[in-house]
Amino acid sequence: MSNLIFGTITISFCSIVNFYSWRFAAKDNYKLALLLLIIAGLALRIYTATDLFLHDWDERYHALVAKNLIQHPLLPTLYDNPVLAYDYKSWSSNHIWLHKQPLPLWMMAFSMYLFGVNEIALRIPSIILSTIAIGLTFSICSYYFNKKSAYIAALLFSINGLIIELNAGRVATDHIDIFFLFFIELAIYLSILFVQKGKSIYNIFAGVSIGAAILSKWLPALIVLPIWLLLVIDSRKFTAKAIVSQFLLIVLSCLIIFLPWQLYIWHSFPLEANWEYLLNFRHITEVLDEQGGPFYYFLDRIRINYGELIYLPLAWFLWKVIKNPGDLKRLSLAIWFVIPVLFFSLAKTKMQSYILFVSPALFMMTAEFWIMLSVYRLTHNPRWLYNIILVLLIVLPIRYSIERTKPFDKTDRSPQWVSDLKRLNERHIKKGVMFNYDKPIEAMFYTNLTVYSYIPERKVLLDLIEKGYTILIKNDKNVTEEIKLTKGVVMVN
C-alpha cells in the first residue's frame, strides 16, 4: 500500500473518530469521548511508526544499542565488536555506550526480544506509552480543573505533531523523550492519587516513576518534587510532620530506582561514565553538536510545536497565577512549565524536545483558557473574534499534526537500501566486517556485521583476514584496484 493511500485512510479514520469523540464530550459522556480520542491517537501513532527504516538522529543509535542489549542487558554497546581502534569519547562510534540512560533502551530491547529485531518492534514501547499518556493527561487535568478542560487537553495531546514524530523516531531524541514525558506524567498522576487517597503506596510508586524518568533522561525529572509538595500542601490533609516523612519516602523510592545503575557504571566503566557525566554538564556551558540558539529559543519554538496562539493561554494563565499566588494548584502547573523552560533557556545547548515534558502543562493551560473563552464569548463582544480564537486554538495544532505526520506525501517508506542490507544476512557470515558503507549504524542493526564508513589501510585488511574475518567492501570509486584484487576481500554493490 502506498503512503498516500495509507495516509489518507488514517487521516479519514481519525477525523471521523475524533468527530464522534467531540460529540460525546458535548453530551458529557467523557468515558466514551476519551476512549475514541485514545483510539484515534493510537492510529496516528501506528501510522507514523510504520516507516520501515531507521531515522538518522537519534533513532539509529538507540536502535543498535537496544539490539545489542538483548544479548547482554548490563553491557550497553554501540559497536558490539569493535575490530578497529575507537575513541571512547565519541558517542557515535565507540564501544561502551552510556550516552543515554538505560531504561528506554532496555524496554526497546525487550520489545525486540519478543517481536523480533525490526523497526516496528523498536517503536512499540513508545507507541504504548504515548497512547497511555493521553489518558494520563485527561486524569491530571480533571484534578486541576474539570472534565471539560481535561477533554480538550487530552485532545491536544493526542494530535500533537511533535509527540507523534518522536513516537515514530523521526526527529532527534525520539523514544528517550517519550519515555521521559510518560514517567513524569505518571509520577504527577500518582502524586495526585496520593493526595486524594492519602495512601503511602501511591507516594512510593510516584517516587519509583521519578526514578524511572531519571533512568530515561536524567535529573530534570526532579521537577515533580516541587509539584508534589505544592499539591500536598494545597490539599490541607497532611500535617507538617507527615509532609516531611512522605517527602523523604518519595525521595528514597526515587533513589532506590535510579542510583544503582549510576554506581554500577561508575564501577564498571569509569572512563566512559566520567566522560558522559561531564558531557551532561557541558550541555549547560557549551553549544554541543551545533545545537545552540538564543535565550528565547524555547519560547519561540512553542508556537511551532503547539500552535501560534499558544502565547494567549500561556500569558493568561501566568497572569492568573501572579494575581493569586495562593492558588497552589495553579502555581504547581506554572512551575511545571516555567522552571524547565527557564533552566533550558539558560543552557547553551538547545533542542526543541528538551522541554517536551512540559507539554501536558501547556495543553492544560490551553484547555482551561479555551473553556473560559467559550463561556466568556456568550456575554461579550465581538463574539466573532472569540469564535475565531477558539477555532484556531484547535485547528492550528491539527495543521501541525498533519504537517509532521506527512500522510499525503508520496514518500518511500520502505527504501531499497534496507532490503539490500537484509539480503546480506543470506550469506550467513559469522565473523564479518564491512567497510566503505555510508550507513554503518543502520547496517549493524540490520545485519550481524561490524561496519565502518571508511576503508582502512590494506595491511589492516590483511590482518583482519588472517584473524579469520570475512571482509566486505562496498564497491564505488573510493575503492582502489589493489584493494579489489586483495585475496579474501568481497566486493558488494
C-alpha positions as CSV (number, residue, x, y, z in Angstrom):
1,M,0.0,0.0,0.0
2,S,1.4,3.4,-1.0
3,N,2.0,6.0,1.7
4,L,-0.6,8.3,0.1
5,I,-3.4,5.7,0.3
6,F,-2.3,4.6,3.8
7,G,-2.1,8.2,5.0
8,T,-5.5,9.2,3.5
9,I,-7.2,6.2,5.2
10,T,-5.6,7.0,8.5
11,I,-6.5,10.7,8.5
12,S,-10.0,9.9,7.3
13,F,-10.4,7.4,10.1
14,C,-9.0,9.7,12.8
15,S,-11.2,12.6,11.6
16,I,-14.4,10.5,11.9
17,V,-13.4,9.1,15.3
18,N,-12.5,12.5,16.7
19,F,-15.7,14.0,15.3
20,Y,-17.8,11.5,17.3
21,S,-15.5,11.9,20.3
22,W,-16.2,15.6,20.3
23,R,-20.0,14.9,20.1
24,F,-19.8,12.6,23.0
25,A,-17.8,15.1,25.0
26,A,-20.5,17.8,24.2
27,K,-23.0,15.4,25.8
28,D,-20.8,14.9,28.9
29,N,-20.1,11.3,28.0
30,Y,-16.4,11.7,28.7
31,K,-15.6,8.0,29.1
32,L,-16.6,7.2,25.5
33,A,-15.2,10.5,24.3
34,L,-11.8,9.7,25.8
35,L,-11.8,6.2,24.5
36,L,-12.3,7.5,21.0
37,L,-9.6,10.1,21.5
38,I,-7.2,7.3,22.5
39,I,-8.2,5.1,19.5
40,A,-7.6,8.0,17.1
41,G,-4.4,8.9,18.8
42,L,-3.2,5.3,18.6
43,A,-4.0,5.2,14.9
44,L,-1.9,8.3,14.2
45,R,1.0,6.8,16.2
46,I,0.9,3.5,14.5
47,Y,0.8,5.2,11.1
48,T,3.9,7.3,11.7
49,A,5.7,4.4,13.3
50,T,5.5,2.3,10.2
51,D,8.5,3.8,8.5
52,L,10.4,0.6,7.6
53,F,13.8,2.2,8.1
54,L,15.8,3.7,10.9
55,H,15.9,7.5,11.2
56,D,19.2,9.4,11.3
57,W,19.1,11.3,14.6
58,D,19.0,9.7,17.0
59,E,16.9,6.6,16.5
60,R,19.5,4.6,14.7
61,Y,21.9,4.8,17.6
62,H,19.2,3.9,20.2
63,A,18.1,1.0,17.9
64,L,21.6,-0.5,17.6
65,V,22.3,-0.2,21.4
66,A,18.9,-1.8,22.2
67,K,19.6,-4.6,19.8
68,N,22.9,-5.3,21.5
69,L,21.3,-5.2,24.9
70,I,19.2,-8.2,24.0
71,Q,22.3,-10.3,24.4
72,H,23.8,-8.6,27.4
73,P,21.4,-6.3,29.2
74,L,24.0,-4.8,31.6
75,L,26.6,-4.1,28.9
76,P,25.3,-1.2,26.7
77,T,27.4,-1.2,23.4
78,L,27.2,0.6,20.1
79,Y,30.0,-1.2,18.3
80,D,29.5,-4.6,19.9
81,N,32.6,-6.0,18.3
82,P,34.9,-3.0,17.5
83,V,37.6,-4.7,15.4
84,L,39.3,-1.3,14.9
85,A,40.5,1.2,17.5
86,Y,37.9,3.7,18.7
87,D,37.6,6.8,20.8
88,Y,35.6,6.2,24.0
89,K,34.6,9.8,24.0
90,S,32.8,9.6,20.6
91,W,29.3,8.6,21.4
92,S,28.5,8.0,17.7
93,S,31.3,5.4,17.1
94,N,32.5,4.0,20.4
95,H,32.1,0.6,22.1
96,I,30.6,1.1,25.6
97,W,27.6,3.4,25.1
98,L,26.5,5.4,28.1
99,H,25.3,8.4,26.2
100,K,21.7,7.9,27.4
101,Q,20.2,6.4,30.5
102,P,19.2,2.7,30.0
103,L,15.5,2.3,30.8
104,P,14.1,3.2,27.3
105,L,16.9,1.1,25.7
106,W,16.0,-1.9,27.9
107,M,12.3,-1.6,27.0
108,M,13.1,-1.4,23.3
109,A,15.4,-4.4,23.7
110,F,12.7,-6.4,25.4
111,S,10.2,-5.5,22.7
112,M,12.6,-6.7,20.0
113,Y,13.3,-9.8,22.1
114,L,9.5,-10.6,21.9
115,F,8.7,-9.4,18.4
116,G,12.0,-9.7,16.5
117,V,14.7,-7.2,15.6
118,N,12.8,-4.7,13.4
119,E,11.7,-1.1,13.3
120,I,8.1,-1.7,14.5
121,A,9.1,-3.7,17.5
122,L,11.6,-1.0,18.3
123,R,8.8,1.6,18.4
124,I,6.1,-0.4,20.2
125,P,7.1,0.8,23.7
126,S,6.8,4.5,22.6
127,I,3.5,3.8,20.9
128,I,2.1,2.2,24.0
129,L,3.4,4.9,26.4
130,S,2.5,7.9,24.4
131,T,-1.0,6.5,23.9
132,I,-1.5,5.8,27.6
133,A,-0.3,9.4,28.3
134,I,-3.4,10.7,26.5
135,G,-5.4,9.2,29.4
136,L,-3.0,10.4,32.0
137,T,-3.3,14.0,30.6
138,F,-7.1,13.7,31.0
139,S,-6.9,12.4,34.5
140,I,-4.4,15.0,35.7
141,C,-6.3,17.9,34.1
142,S,-9.6,16.6,35.6
143,Y,-8.0,17.1,39.0
144,Y,-6.6,20.5,38.3
145,F,-9.8,21.8,36.6
146,N,-12.7,19.8,35.3
147,K,-13.6,17.1,32.7
148,K,-14.4,19.7,30.0
149,S,-10.9,21.1,30.3
150,A,-9.5,17.6,30.6
151,Y,-11.0,16.6,27.3
152,I,-9.5,19.5,25.4
153,A,-6.1,18.8,27.0
154,A,-6.3,15.1,26.1
155,L,-7.3,16.1,22.5
156,L,-4.4,18.4,22.1
157,F,-2.0,15.7,23.5
158,S,-3.4,13.0,21.2
159,I,-2.9,15.1,18.0
160,N,0.4,16.9,18.9
161,G,2.7,16.6,15.9
162,L,6.0,16.7,17.8
163,I,4.9,13.9,20.2
164,I,3.8,11.8,17.3
165,E,7.0,12.4,15.4
166,L,9.1,11.5,18.4
167,N,7.0,8.4,18.9
168,A,8.0,7.3,15.4
169,G,11.7,8.1,15.8
170,R,11.5,10.7,13.1
171,V,13.2,13.6,14.9
172,A,16.1,13.9,17.4
173,T,15.9,12.4,20.9
174,D,12.9,10.3,19.8
175,H,11.9,7.5,22.1
176,I,14.0,8.8,25.0
177,D,11.9,11.9,25.4
178,I,8.7,9.9,25.0
179,F,9.7,7.7,28.0
180,F,10.8,10.8,29.9
181,L,7.5,12.6,29.3
182,F,5.4,9.5,30.2
183,F,7.1,8.8,33.5
184,I,6.9,12.4,34.6
185,E,3.2,12.4,33.8
186,L,2.8,9.1,35.6
187,A,4.6,10.5,38.7
188,I,2.4,13.5,38.8
189,Y,-0.7,11.3,38.3
190,L,0.4,9.1,41.2
191,S,1.1,12.2,43.3
192,I,-2.5,13.2,42.8
193,L,-3.7,9.8,43.8
194,F,-1.6,10.1,47.0
195,V,-3.2,13.5,47.7
196,Q,-6.7,12.2,47.1
197,K,-6.4,8.8,49.0
198,G,-3.6,9.5,51.5
199,K,-2.1,6.1,51.0
200,S,1.7,5.9,51.1
201,I,1.8,3.2,48.4
202,Y,0.9,5.8,45.8
203,N,3.7,8.0,47.1
204,I,6.1,5.2,46.8
205,F,5.0,4.5,43.2
206,A,5.4,8.2,42.4
207,G,9.0,8.0,43.6
208,V,9.5,4.9,41.5
209,S,8.2,6.8,38.5
210,I,10.5,9.7,39.1
211,G,13.4,7.3,39.3
212,A,12.2,5.7,36.1
213,A,12.2,9.2,34.5
214,I,15.7,9.8,35.7
215,L,16.7,6.4,34.2
216,S,15.2,7.7,31.0
217,K,16.7,11.2,30.7
218,W,18.3,12.3,34.0
219,L,17.7,14.9,36.6
220,P,15.2,17.3,35.1
221,A,12.7,14.7,36.3
222,L,13.0,16.2,39.8
223,I,10.6,18.9,38.6
224,V,8.0,16.5,40.0
225,L,9.1,17.2,43.6
226,P,8.0,20.8,43.9
227,I,4.8,20.0,42.1
228,W,4.2,17.1,44.6
229,L,4.9,19.5,47.5
230,L,2.5,22.2,46.4
231,L,-0.3,19.7,45.7
232,V,0.2,18.1,49.1
233,I,0.2,21.4,50.9
234,D,-2.8,22.6,48.8
235,S,-4.8,19.5,49.9
236,R,-4.6,20.6,53.6
237,K,-4.9,16.9,54.5
238,F,-1.4,16.4,55.9
239,T,0.5,17.7,59.0
240,A,3.9,19.2,58.6
241,K,5.4,16.1,60.1
242,A,3.5,13.9,57.6
243,I,4.6,16.0,54.7
244,V,8.3,15.8,55.7
245,S,8.1,12.0,56.2
246,Q,6.3,11.4,52.9
247,F,8.7,13.7,51.1
248,L,11.6,11.6,52.3
249,L,9.7,8.5,51.3
250,I,9.2,9.7,47.7
251,V,12.9,10.7,47.5
252,L,14.1,7.4,48.9
253,S,11.9,5.5,46.4
254,C,13.4,7.5,43.6
255,L,16.9,6.9,44.8
256,I,16.4,3.1,45.0
257,I,15.4,3.1,41.4
258,F,18.0,5.3,39.7
259,L,21.1,5.2,41.9
260,P,22.1,1.5,41.4
261,W,22.7,2.0,37.7
262,Q,24.8,5.1,38.3
263,L,27.0,3.2,40.8
264,Y,27.3,0.2,38.5
265,I,28.5,2.2,35.5
266,W,30.9,4.2,37.6
267,H,32.4,1.0,38.9
268,S,32.3,-1.0,35.6
269,F,33.0,1.7,33.0
270,P,34.7,4.6,34.9
271,L,36.2,6.3,31.8
272,E,33.0,6.3,29.8
273,A,30.8,7.2,32.8
274,N,33.0,10.1,33.8
275,W,33.1,11.4,30.3
276,E,29.3,11.2,29.8
277,Y,28.5,12.9,33.2
278,L,31.0,15.7,32.1
279,L,29.2,15.9,28.8
280,N,25.9,16.4,30.5
281,F,27.3,19.3,32.4
282,R,28.8,20.7,29.2
283,H,25.4,20.9,27.6
284,I,24.8,23.8,30.1
285,T,28.0,25.7,29.5
286,E,28.7,24.9,25.8
287,V,27.0,24.6,22.5
288,L,27.4,21.0,21.5
289,D,26.7,19.4,18.1
290,E,25.9,22.8,16.8
291,Q,22.6,22.8,18.7
292,G,22.6,26.3,20.0
293,G,20.1,29.2,20.0
294,P,19.2,32.5,21.6
295,F,17.8,32.7,25.2
296,Y,14.2,32.9,23.8
297,Y,14.7,29.7,21.7
298,F,12.1,27.6,23.5
299,L,9.6,30.4,23.8
300,D,9.9,30.8,20.0
301,R,9.6,27.1,19.3
302,I,6.4,26.5,21.3
303,R,4.5,28.4,18.6
304,I,5.6,25.8,16.1
305,N,5.0,22.8,18.3
306,Y,1.8,23.9,20.0
307,G,0.3,26.5,17.6
308,E,0.9,30.2,17.1
309,L,-1.8,31.2,19.6
310,I,-0.2,29.3,22.4
311,Y,1.0,32.7,23.9
312,L,-2.5,33.7,24.6
313,P,-3.4,30.9,27.1
314,L,0.2,30.9,28.5
315,A,0.1,34.7,29.2
316,W,-3.5,34.5,30.6
317,F,-2.6,31.6,32.9
318,L,0.6,33.1,34.2
319,W,-1.3,36.3,34.8
320,K,-3.8,34.4,36.9
321,V,-1.0,32.8,38.9
322,I,0.7,36.1,39.6
323,K,-2.7,37.7,40.5
324,N,-3.4,34.9,43.0
325,P,-0.2,33.2,44.2
326,G,-2.1,31.5,47.0
327,D,-3.7,29.2,44.4
328,L,-1.1,26.4,44.9
329,K,-2.6,24.1,42.2
330,R,-2.2,26.7,39.5
331,L,1.2,27.6,40.9
332,S,2.3,24.0,40.6
333,L,1.2,23.9,37.0
334,A,3.0,27.1,36.3
335,I,6.2,25.7,37.9
336,W,5.9,22.6,35.7
337,F,6.3,24.9,32.7
338,V,8.4,27.9,33.9
339,I,11.3,26.2,35.8
340,P,12.2,23.8,32.9
341,V,11.9,26.4,30.3
342,L,14.0,28.9,32.3
343,F,16.7,26.3,33.0
344,F,17.0,25.0,29.4
345,S,16.9,28.6,28.1
346,L,19.9,29.4,30.2
347,A,21.7,26.3,29.0
348,K,23.9,26.8,25.9
349,T,22.9,23.6,24.1
350,K,19.2,23.7,22.9
351,M,16.9,21.3,21.2
352,Q,13.2,21.5,20.8
353,S,12.3,18.3,22.6
354,Y,14.3,19.2,25.7
355,I,11.1,20.7,27.1
356,L,8.7,18.1,25.8
357,F,7.9,17.1,29.3
358,V,6.2,20.4,29.9
359,S,3.8,19.9,27.1
360,P,1.0,18.5,29.3
361,A,1.1,21.7,31.3
362,L,0.7,23.7,28.1
363,F,-2.2,21.5,27.0
364,M,-3.9,22.0,30.3
365,M,-3.3,25.8,30.3
366,T,-4.7,26.0,26.7
367,A,-7.7,23.8,27.7
368,E,-8.7,26.0,30.6
369,F,-8.3,29.1,28.5
370,W,-10.4,27.5,25.8
371,I,-13.2,26.7,28.2
372,M,-13.1,30.1,29.8
373,L,-13.2,31.8,26.4
374,S,-16.1,29.6,25.2
375,V,-18.1,30.9,28.2
376,Y,-16.9,34.5,28.0
377,R,-17.9,34.9,24.4
378,L,-21.6,34.3,25.3
379,T,-21.9,37.6,27.0
380,H,-19.1,39.7,25.4
381,N,-18.4,41.2,22.0
382,P,-17.0,40.9,19.4
383,R,-18.2,37.3,19.5
384,W,-16.8,36.6,16.1
385,L,-13.3,37.3,17.3
386,Y,-13.6,34.9,20.2
387,N,-15.0,32.2,17.9
388,I,-12.0,32.6,15.6
389,I,-9.6,32.2,18.5
390,L,-11.4,29.2,19.8
391,V,-11.3,27.5,16.4
392,L,-7.6,28.4,15.8
393,L,-6.6,27.0,19.2
394,I,-7.7,23.6,17.9
395,V,-7.1,23.9,14.1
396,L,-3.5,25.2,14.3
397,P,-2.3,22.1,16.3
398,I,-4.3,19.9,13.9
399,R,-2.5,21.6,11.0
400,Y,0.9,21.0,12.6
401,S,-0.1,17.4,13.3
402,I,-0.8,16.8,9.6
403,E,2.4,18.6,8.6
404,R,4.5,16.3,10.9
405,T,2.8,13.0,10.2
406,K,3.0,13.7,6.4
407,P,0.1,11.4,5.4
408,F,-0.2,12.8,1.9
409,D,3.5,12.6,0.9
410,K,4.5,10.2,-1.8
411,T,7.4,9.1,0.3
412,D,9.1,5.7,0.0
413,R,8.6,4.3,3.5
414,S,10.3,1.0,2.6
415,P,13.6,2.0,0.9
416,Q,15.7,-0.3,-1.2
417,W,18.8,0.1,0.9
418,V,17.2,-1.6,3.9
419,S,16.3,-4.6,1.7
420,D,19.8,-4.7,0.4
421,L,21.2,-4.8,3.9
422,K,18.9,-7.6,5.0
423,R,19.9,-9.7,2.0
424,L,23.5,-9.7,3.3
425,N,22.2,-11.9,6.1
426,E,21.5,-14.6,3.5
427,R,25.3,-15.1,3.2
428,H,25.3,-16.4,6.8
429,I,28.6,-14.7,7.6
430,K,29.5,-15.5,11.2
431,K,32.5,-13.2,11.6
432,G,32.3,-10.3,9.1
433,V,33.4,-6.7,8.7
434,M,32.1,-4.3,6.1
435,F,33.9,-1.2,5.0
436,N,33.0,1.9,2.9
437,Y,29.3,1.8,3.8
438,D,27.8,5.2,4.4
439,K,25.2,4.0,6.9
440,P,27.3,1.9,9.3
441,I,25.0,2.1,12.3
442,E,21.9,1.1,10.3
443,A,23.9,-1.7,8.7
444,M,24.9,-3.1,12.1
445,F,21.2,-3.1,13.1
446,Y,20.0,-5.0,10.1
447,T,23.0,-7.4,9.9
448,N,25.4,-9.1,12.3
449,L,28.4,-7.4,10.6
450,T,30.7,-4.8,12.1
451,V,30.5,-1.9,9.7
452,Y,32.6,1.2,9.1
453,S,32.1,4.1,6.7
454,Y,35.7,4.2,5.6
455,I,38.4,1.9,4.2
456,P,41.4,1.3,6.4
457,E,44.9,0.7,5.1
458,R,45.4,-2.6,3.2
459,K,47.6,-4.0,5.9
460,V,44.7,-3.7,8.4
461,L,42.5,-5.6,6.0
462,L,45.1,-8.3,5.6
463,D,45.5,-8.6,9.4
464,L,41.7,-9.0,9.8
465,I,41.6,-11.7,7.1
466,E,44.4,-13.5,8.9
467,K,42.3,-13.4,12.1
468,G,39.5,-15.2,10.2
469,Y,37.3,-12.2,9.4
470,T,35.3,-12.1,6.2
471,I,35.9,-8.7,4.7
472,L,33.1,-7.0,2.6
473,I,33.7,-3.6,0.9
474,K,31.0,-1.6,-0.8
475,N,32.1,-1.1,-4.4
476,D,32.4,2.5,-5.5
477,K,35.0,5.0,-6.8
478,N,36.8,5.1,-3.4
479,V,38.0,1.5,-3.7
480,T,41.4,1.1,-5.4
481,E,42.2,-1.8,-7.7
482,E,44.8,-3.0,-5.2
483,I,42.0,-3.4,-2.6
484,K,39.7,-5.0,-5.1
485,L,42.3,-7.6,-6.0
486,T,43.2,-8.4,-2.4
487,K,42.6,-12.1,-1.7
488,G,39.8,-12.5,0.9
489,V,38.1,-9.2,0.1
490,V,34.5,-9.5,-1.1
491,M,33.1,-6.6,-3.1
492,V,29.4,-5.8,-2.6
493,N,27.1,-3.4,-4.5
